[in-house]
Amino acid sequence: MGKKEKAKDLLNLSRQDLLDKEKTLKDELSKLNLVRYTGRVEKPHMFSLIKRDIARIQTVLNQKKEK
């Protein structure tokens, strides 16, 4: 994922879009983990950025569920 997702941008997305984006980020994170265990990661900061984006998406999903 190129840019950091903002929570207010995520609020405008549908539930299905958020779930799709979350799945994509989790796939990206698992690929990074695979690279971590097989060699050297070029951009180690991506782990924390992806995890934060996943957390933001889950927060928005929880907020939408409560409404």
Contacts in CASP RR format, 6 or more apart in sequence:
PFRMAT RR
TARGET T0000
AUTHOR 0000-0000-0000
METHOD contacts of the structure
MODEL  1
MGKKEKAKDLLNLSRQDLLDKEKTLKDELSKLNLVRYTGRVEKPHMFSLI
KRDIARIQTVLNQKKEK
1 24 0 8 1.000
1 25 0 8 1.000
1 28 0 8 1.000
1 49 0 8 1.000
1 50 0 8 1.000
1 53 0 8 1.000
4 49 0 8 1.000
4 52 0 8 1.000
4 53 0 8 1.000
5 21 0 8 1.000
5 53 0 8 1.000
5 56 0 8 1.000
5 57 0 8 1.000
7 56 0 8 1.000
7 59 0 8 1.000
7 60 0 8 1.000
10 18 0 8 1.000
10 56 0 8 1.000
10 57 0 8 1.000
10 60 0 8 1.000
11 60 0 8 1.000
11 63 0 8 1.000
13 21 0 8 1.000
13 60 0 8 1.000
15 61 0 8 1.000
15 64 0 8 1.000
18 57 0 8 1.000
18 60 0 8 1.000
18 61 0 8 1.000
18 64 0 8 1.000
19 61 0 8 1.000
21 57 0 8 1.000
22 54 0 8 1.000
22 57 0 8 1.000
22 58 0 8 1.000
22 61 0 8 1.000
25 50 0 8 1.000
25 53 0 8 1.000
25 54 0 8 1.000
25 57 0 8 1.000
26 54 0 8 1.000
28 50 0 8 1.000
29 47 0 8 1.000
29 50 0 8 1.000
29 51 0 8 1.000
29 54 0 8 1.000
32 41 0 8 1.000
32 46 0 8 1.000
32 47 0 8 1.000
32 50 0 8 1.000
35 41 0 8 1.000
41 47 0 8 1.000
END
